[in-house]
Amino acid sequence: MVCDKRTPKVISDRLFQIILHLENYPKKSCIRLAQPYAACNVVKDLYENMFTR
């Protein structure tokens, strides 16, 4: 789902739409899309980049 603005209201409305229609958003697809942003990946990337400065 795409948000046209990044305001808390718009984001919460979009999340609410997802919750109301979970059948349209398969769990595997959501996990696959969110995986690059998992904390372990973000921290690993930051840690690796510290030594290249």
N, CA, C and O atoms as CSV, one atom per row, in Angstrom:
chain,resi,resn,atom,element,x,y,z
A,1,MET,N,N,0.847,-1.168,0.000
A,1,MET,CA,C,0.000,0.000,0.000
A,1,MET,C,C,0.894,1.233,0.000
A,1,MET,O,O,1.909,1.269,0.697
A,2,VAL,N,N,0.529,2.215,-0.760
A,2,VAL,CA,C,1.322,3.433,-0.890
A,2,VAL,C,C,0.606,4.571,-0.172
A,2,VAL,O,O,-0.610,4.730,-0.282
A,3,CYS,N,N,1.385,5.358,0.563
A,3,CYS,CA,C,0.841,6.539,1.232
A,3,CYS,C,C,1.251,7.761,0.423
A,3,CYS,O,O,2.418,7.917,0.065
A,4,ASP,N,N,0.289,8.619,0.141
A,4,ASP,CA,C,0.598,9.818,-0.630
A,4,ASP,C,C,1.284,10.883,0.220
A,4,ASP,O,O,1.944,11.775,-0.315
A,5,LYS,N,N,1.133,10.793,1.546
A,5,LYS,CA,C,1.798,11.706,2.472
A,5,LYS,C,C,2.356,10.885,3.620
A,5,LYS,O,O,1.927,9.754,3.849
A,6,ARG,N,N,3.312,11.453,4.343
A,6,ARG,CA,C,3.948,10.730,5.445
A,6,ARG,C,C,3.476,11.240,6.796
A,6,ARG,O,O,4.239,11.219,7.762
A,7,THR,N,N,2.247,11.691,6.880
A,7,THR,CA,C,1.713,12.183,8.144
A,7,THR,C,C,1.228,10.998,8.979
A,7,THR,O,O,0.861,9.958,8.432
A,8,PRO,N,N,1.226,11.156,10.295
A,8,PRO,CA,C,0.736,10.068,11.149
A,8,PRO,C,C,-0.690,9.635,10.797
A,8,PRO,O,O,-1.000,8.445,10.841
A,9,LYS,N,N,-1.547,10.573,10.454
A,9,LYS,CA,C,-2.936,10.261,10.115
A,9,LYS,C,C,-3.012,9.391,8.862
A,9,LYS,O,O,-3.721,8.385,8.853
A,10,VAL,N,N,-2.306,9.759,7.831
A,10,VAL,CA,C,-2.343,8.993,6.577
A,10,VAL,C,C,-1.774,7.591,6.789
A,10,VAL,O,O,-2.354,6.605,6.333
A,11,ILE,N,N,-0.640,7.506,7.482
A,11,ILE,CA,C,-0.031,6.199,7.719
A,11,ILE,C,C,-0.948,5.325,8.569
A,11,ILE,O,O,-1.107,4.140,8.276
A,12,SER,N,N,-1.547,5.878,9.603
A,12,SER,CA,C,-2.443,5.078,10.438
A,12,SER,C,C,-3.689,4.657,9.673
A,12,SER,O,O,-4.188,3.549,9.873
A,13,ASP,N,N,-4.199,5.516,8.803
A,13,ASP,CA,C,-5.355,5.129,7.970
A,13,ASP,C,C,-5.007,3.970,7.048
A,13,ASP,O,O,-5.811,3.055,6.869
A,14,ARG,N,N,-3.809,4.001,6.458
A,14,ARG,CA,C,-3.395,2.914,5.558
A,14,ARG,C,C,-3.201,1.610,6.324
A,14,ARG,O,O,-3.605,0.543,5.863
A,15,LEU,N,N,-2.578,1.705,7.500
A,15,LEU,CA,C,-2.406,0.503,8.317
A,15,LEU,C,C,-3.750,-0.074,8.745
A,15,LEU,O,O,-3.920,-1.292,8.799
A,16,PHE,N,N,-4.689,0.793,9.043
A,16,PHE,CA,C,-6.031,0.342,9.416
A,16,PHE,C,C,-6.687,-0.390,8.250
A,16,PHE,O,O,-7.355,-1.403,8.461
A,17,GLN,N,N,-6.511,0.098,7.033
A,17,GLN,CA,C,-7.056,-0.566,5.852
A,17,GLN,C,C,-6.443,-1.960,5.683
A,17,GLN,O,O,-7.133,-2.905,5.303
A,18,ILE,N,N,-5.162,-2.077,5.964
A,18,ILE,CA,C,-4.511,-3.382,5.881
A,18,ILE,C,C,-5.111,-4.331,6.908
A,18,ILE,O,O,-5.406,-5.485,6.596
A,19,ILE,N,N,-5.292,-3.845,8.134
A,19,ILE,CA,C,-5.859,-4.688,9.192
A,19,ILE,C,C,-7.283,-5.117,8.844
A,19,ILE,O,O,-7.682,-6.246,9.127
A,20,LEU,N,N,-8.039,-4.223,8.237
A,20,LEU,CA,C,-9.419,-4.558,7.864
A,20,LEU,C,C,-9.490,-5.577,6.733
A,20,LEU,O,O,-10.471,-6.312,6.631
A,21,HIS,N,N,-8.470,-5.633,5.887
A,21,HIS,CA,C,-8.495,-6.500,4.708
A,21,HIS,C,C,-7.238,-7.369,4.646
A,21,HIS,O,O,-6.521,-7.363,3.646
A,22,LEU,N,N,-6.980,-8.104,5.705
A,22,LEU,CA,C,-5.779,-8.935,5.763
A,22,LEU,C,C,-5.700,-9.945,4.623
A,22,LEU,O,O,-4.607,-10.359,4.239
A,23,GLU,N,N,-6.832,-10.339,4.086
A,23,GLU,CA,C,-6.835,-11.321,2.991
A,23,GLU,C,C,-6.152,-10.783,1.734
A,23,GLU,O,O,-5.728,-11.563,0.881
A,24,ASN,N,N,-6.043,-9.475,1.614
A,24,ASN,CA,C,-5.391,-8.866,0.450
A,24,ASN,C,C,-3.874,-8.710,0.616
A,24,ASN,O,O,-3.183,-8.312,-0.321
A,25,TYR,N,N,-3.365,-9.023,1.802
A,25,TYR,CA,C,-1.954,-8.810,2.104
A,25,TYR,C,C,-1.372,-10.088,2.703
A,25,TYR,O,O,-1.342,-10.242,3.924
A,26,PRO,N,N,-0.907,-11.005,1.851
A,26,PRO,CA,C,-0.368,-12.274,2.353
A,26,PRO,C,C,0.836,-12.057,3.280
A,26,PRO,O,O,1.691,-11.206,3.034
A,27,LYS,N,N,0.871,-12.843,4.336
A,27,LYS,CA,C,1.927,-12.728,5.335
A,27,LYS,C,C,3.319,-12.893,4.719
A,27,LYS,O,O,4.236,-12.142,5.053
A,28,LYS,N,N,3.479,-13.858,3.832
A,28,LYS,CA,C,4.795,-14.099,3.234
A,28,LYS,C,C,5.280,-12.887,2.437
A,28,LYS,O,O,6.467,-12.562,2.467
A,29,SER,N,N,4.386,-12.230,1.738
A,29,SER,CA,C,4.770,-11.042,0.961
A,29,SER,C,C,5.206,-9.911,1.879
A,29,SER,O,O,6.189,-9.224,1.600
A,30,CYS,N,N,4.479,-9.717,2.974
A,30,CYS,CA,C,4.829,-8.649,3.913
A,30,CYS,C,C,6.189,-8.909,4.552
A,30,CYS,O,O,6.999,-7.994,4.698
A,31,ILE,N,N,6.434,-10.163,4.932
A,31,ILE,CA,C,7.711,-10.509,5.551
A,31,ILE,C,C,8.851,-10.303,4.568
A,31,ILE,O,O,9.896,-9.763,4.932
A,32,ARG,N,N,8.660,-10.728,3.330
A,32,ARG,CA,C,9.702,-10.583,2.304
A,32,ARG,C,C,10.039,-9.110,2.076
A,32,ARG,O,O,11.209,-8.755,1.932
A,33,LEU,N,N,9.019,-8.254,2.042
A,33,LEU,CA,C,9.260,-6.828,1.812
A,33,LEU,C,C,9.897,-6.133,3.017
A,33,LEU,O,O,10.667,-5.186,2.854
A,34,ALA,N,N,9.581,-6.599,4.214
A,34,ALA,CA,C,10.100,-5.956,5.426
A,34,ALA,C,C,11.480,-6.467,5.816
A,34,ALA,O,O,12.189,-5.790,6.561
A,35,GLN,N,N,11.878,-7.623,5.345
A,35,GLN,CA,C,13.138,-8.261,5.759
A,35,GLN,C,C,14.362,-7.355,5.654
A,35,GLN,O,O,15.166,-7.345,6.586
A,36,PRO,N,N,14.551,-6.594,4.575
A,36,PRO,CA,C,15.753,-5.741,4.510
A,36,PRO,C,C,15.810,-4.685,5.612
A,36,PRO,O,O,16.880,-4.151,5.903
A,37,TYR,N,N,14.672,-4.385,6.222
A,37,TYR,CA,C,14.616,-3.343,7.246
A,37,TYR,C,C,14.621,-3.906,8.663
A,37,TYR,O,O,14.429,-3.165,9.627
A,38,ALA,N,N,14.837,-5.208,8.793
A,38,ALA,CA,C,14.916,-5.822,10.122
A,38,ALA,C,C,16.096,-5.211,10.873
A,38,ALA,O,O,17.105,-4.844,10.272
A,39,ALA,N,N,15.957,-5.108,12.183
A,39,ALA,CA,C,16.996,-4.463,13.003
A,39,ALA,C,C,18.358,-5.097,12.794
A,39,ALA,O,O,19.362,-4.391,12.709
A,40,CYS,N,N,18.407,-6.423,12.711
A,40,CYS,CA,C,19.718,-7.075,12.559
A,40,CYS,C,C,20.386,-6.676,11.248
A,40,CYS,O,O,21.610,-6.550,11.204
A,41,ASN,N,N,19.631,-6.477,10.196
A,41,ASN,CA,C,20.210,-6.055,8.913
A,41,ASN,C,C,20.659,-4.608,8.947
A,41,ASN,O,O,21.728,-4.271,8.439
A,42,VAL,N,N,19.858,-3.768,9.536
A,42,VAL,CA,C,20.187,-2.336,9.602
A,42,VAL,C,C,21.436,-2.125,10.447
A,42,VAL,O,O,22.342,-1.395,10.047
A,43,VAL,N,N,21.487,-2.762,11.613
A,43,VAL,CA,C,22.638,-2.605,12.506
A,43,VAL,C,C,23.892,-3.181,11.852
A,43,VAL,O,O,24.967,-2.589,11.946
A,44,LYS,N,N,23.761,-4.330,11.190
A,44,LYS,CA,C,24.909,-4.945,10.512
A,44,LYS,C,C,25.470,-3.994,9.457
A,44,LYS,O,O,26.683,-3.800,9.375
A,45,ASP,N,N,24.601,-3.410,8.661
A,45,ASP,CA,C,25.047,-2.472,7.625
A,45,ASP,C,C,25.730,-1.250,8.231
A,45,ASP,O,O,26.758,-0.800,7.725
A,46,LEU,N,N,25.172,-0.718,9.297
A,46,LEU,CA,C,25.786,0.437,9.955
A,46,LEU,C,C,27.152,0.077,10.517
A,46,LEU,O,O,28.105,0.842,10.376
A,47,TYR,N,N,27.251,-1.083,11.154
A,47,TYR,CA,C,28.506,-1.518,11.740
A,47,TYR,C,C,29.573,-1.716,10.671
A,47,TYR,O,O,30.721,-1.308,10.847
A,48,GLU,N,N,29.190,-2.342,9.564
A,48,GLU,CA,C,30.147,-2.566,8.485
A,48,GLU,C,C,30.618,-1.249,7.868
A,48,GLU,O,O,31.778,-1.133,7.472
A,49,ASN,N,N,29.736,-0.265,7.785
A,49,ASN,CA,C,30.096,1.021,7.187
A,49,ASN,C,C,30.952,1.891,8.105
A,49,ASN,O,O,31.592,2.833,7.636
A,50,MET,N,N,30.974,1.593,9.400
A,50,MET,CA,C,31.782,2.387,10.335
A,50,MET,C,C,33.264,2.306,9.975
A,50,MET,O,O,33.992,3.285,10.138
A,51,PHE,N,N,33.709,1.170,9.496
A,51,PHE,CA,C,35.132,0.973,9.232
A,51,PHE,C,C,35.561,1.470,7.868
A,51,PHE,O,O,36.756,1.493,7.573
A,52,THR,N,N,34.624,1.867,7.033
A,52,THR,CA,C,34.979,2.360,5.714
A,52,THR,C,C,35.136,3.877,5.695
A,52,THR,O,O,35.467,4.452,4.659
A,53,ARG,N,N,34.908,4.510,6.804
A,53,ARG,CA,C,35.020,5.972,6.859
A,53,ARG,C,C,36.424,6.404,7.081
A,53,ARG,O,O,36.697,7.603,7.153
